[in-house]
Amino acid sequence: MPRPIRYRMQRMRLLQYNIRYAVGAGASMHVPLPGAGYVLGNKNVLPEITRFIKSVDPDIVGLIEVDSGSIRSRRINQAEKIAADLGMNTSYQSKYGEKSLNKMLPIVRKQGNAFMAAARVHGEKFHYFDTGIKRLIIELEMDDYAVFLVHLSLKYRHRHLQLRHLYDLIQNVEKPVVVAGDFNTFWGEDEIYLFMKAAGLTSANADSLPTYPSRAPRKELDFVLFQDGIEVTNFEIADVRLSDHLPLICDFELR
């Protein structure tokens, strides 16, 4: 893998969004059968997601649950399509480990996560958890800080083993770190309190506002966490219901 390119930037806007493979939300997901949208997709949703992202004008976009070209997305790589429409670079990968049986299944093998960034910001590494089904960790390395994108396991025990692995990765980074993603924390920030304290992380969502489900949010599953040396100047959860999760927008700068 080529050595990551590093760029110096002081002010950044990060958008983190679980887009649910751009299949949409609500009743359309269950026509003609319950859950049919996961297989049939919805070609009208991706352009709407792209328009939303463009309106936010982010420097970095962390997308969870991206389809890289299955029949569901009409063979379109959603990360590449959004990035091309916005004039951004993208890095994406299957969220399953190389030896996972999921890599052999139609549609499922095309499920992944992605970073997108302005053309002047690009350089990534791929790591994998050693437990759980969803294992991908993407690290975007900047000159003065690093950003990790994760999608943790639905199983409590696996999540905490993954957090231990993530802690070790963070400890090896000699610069401030931002961690964003869908943590699947059904007990919200309380579930990752000890991990955050150990890694020196603070949640940008100071009020612990819920992000899921988008139609009537009750659970705080999605996070943007940051270390000392990074100052969050603005944080909001956008009321956009193109997925079952709400998107997070975080402005930050280096102290």
N, C-alpha and C positions, 0 to 999 in steps of 0.2 A: 504494500500500500504506500502511495506517495506520502512524503512527510507533510503534515498539515501546514497550510498557509496561515500565518497569524497576522491580524490587523489590529491596530490600536484604535479603539473607539471609547468615548467617555459616556455618551448618553444613548440609551437603547430603549426600544419598545418591543416587548415580548408578547406574543399571542400564543396561548396554549389551548388546544381544542380537540376533544374527542369527537370526530365527525361521523362515527358509526358507519364507515364505508360509503358515506353519502347516500344511504338508503332512505333517509328522512325520518320523520317521527309521526306519531299519531295514527289515525285510522288507516292511512295509505299503506302502512307497514303490514297490514293484516288482510290484504285483498290479493287474490280471491280466498286465501286460507290464512289462518293465524301464523304469523312469522314469515309469510311468503316473500316479503320484501327483502329478507336477507339473501334470498336466492335470485329473485327477479330484478332487484335493484330499482332505481328510480332515476332516469336520465336527467330529470329536471332539477335535481337537488344540487349537483356539483356546481353548475353555473351560479346558483344562488350563494353557495358557500364561498366561491371565488369572489363574487361581488362584495360580500361581507368583509372578507379578509382585505380586499383592496381598500375598502372604506376606512379600515383601522390603520392602514399604512404602517405595518410593523417592520422592524428590522430583522427580527427572527420569528419564525412560526414553528411551533412544535405540534405536529398532528399525530393523534392517536387513532388507530383503526382506519388505516388507509388501504384501499384495494390497488394492487400494483398491476392489474390487468387480467382479471378473471372474466368469465362470461357475464357475471353480475354487473360489472362496470362497462360492458360492451367492449372488452379488451383494452380499455383505456387505463393507462397508469395514472391514477388520480394525483399523485404527488408531482409527477412530471407535467401533467396538464395544468394544474394550478400554478406551478412555478413558472411555466412558459407564459401563461396569461398575465402573470404579475411581473415578469422580467426578473425572476429570482433564481438562485441556484437551489438545488435540492439534493438531499442524501436520504436514502430510504433503505430498508432491509426487512426481510421477513421477521416477524416477532418470535418465531420458533427456532430452537437450536438446530444446527445442521443435521443432527441425528434423529430429530423428532419425526414420528410417523405422520404428523400433520403436514410435513413437507411433501407428502405423497398424495394428499387428498385434493381433489378439484375444489376450486374457490378458496378453501381454507389456506392452501399453500401460497396464495397471493395476498394474504392478510399481513399487514405490517404497520410500522410507524415511520414517520418522516420528519426531518428538519427541513425547513426552507429558510433561506436568508438572502438579503440583498447581495447583489453580485460582488460587492466589495468585502463580503464576510463569508468565508467558506473554508472548511477544514474540519474533518470529522474522524472519529474512531468508533468502532463497533465493539461492544462487550456483550457477554451473555451471562445471565445468572446460571447457577448450576442446579437449580431446582425450580419446580413450577412448569406450567405449560407455556405461558408467555414469558420469554426470557431476554428479549432484546433490551439493551441499554445503548443509546446513542450519545456520544460525547462530542460537543462542538467546542473546539478549542480556540480561544481568542488570545490576543497578546497579554491581556491583563486579567482575564478571568476565564472560566469554563462553564458550559451549560450542559446538564445531563437531562435526557428525556427518557422517562420510564413508564411502563404500564404493568403494575404489579398484579400478582395472582389473586384470584377470587378466594382462595383458601387461606385462612388466617395463619396457619403454621408456615405455609410456603411464603407468605408475605414477609413474615419476620425473618426468615432465613435470607430472603432477598434483600431486606433492609440491612442485614449484617454485611452482605456482599457489597452493597452500595456504599456503606460506611467505609469499607476498606478502600474502595476506588477513590472516594472523596479524600481520604487521608493521604493518598499518593499525589494529589494535585497541589502544587505549591503556589496557588493563587486563589482568590475568592471564587466560590462556586455558587451557581444557581441550579436548583433541581426542580424540574417541572414534569407534570404528567398526571395520569389517572392512577391513584394509589389504591383504589378500591377499598378505602377505609370506611367500613360501615359504621364505625364509632367515631368518625371524624378525626380531628387533630389529636384527641386523647389517645388514639391508637398508636400514633407515631411520636408521641411526646418524648419518650426516652431516646429514640433515634435522633430527633432534632437536637436535643440537648447535647448528646454525645458528639454530634457532627458540627455543632455550633451553628445550627440553621434556625431561621425565623420565618414564619409564614407571612407572605405578603397580604394574605386575607386575614387581617387583624381581627375582624369581627366574626370569623368562622362562618361566613355565609354559605348556604348550601348550593350545590351545583347540579344535583341530580334528584329526580328526573326533571327535564327542562320544563315540562308542562306545569309542574307544581313542586318545586325543589324542596327536598327534605333532608338530603344527605350531602355531606361535604366529602366528595370523592376526589376532586381535582385540586392540585396544589401548585403554587409557585413558592419555593423555599429559597432563602438566600443567606449567605454568610456575611460576617462583619467585613467591611471594606466596600460593600455595595449598599447604596441607599435607595430605597423605593420611594419614588416621588409621586406615584399615582397607581392605584389599583382599582379595577372594576370588573364586575361580572356582567357581561352583556346579555340582555334579554333577547336572545336569538334562538329560535326553536327549530333549527334545521337538523338537529340531532337529538338524542335523548340526554345529552350533557349540554350545559351552558359553557360558553367560551370565557376564558380568563384573559384579561389585558393588564399588563404590568409594565409601567415605565420605571426605569432605574438608571442610576449613574454611579460611577466610581467615586468614592470619597477622596 
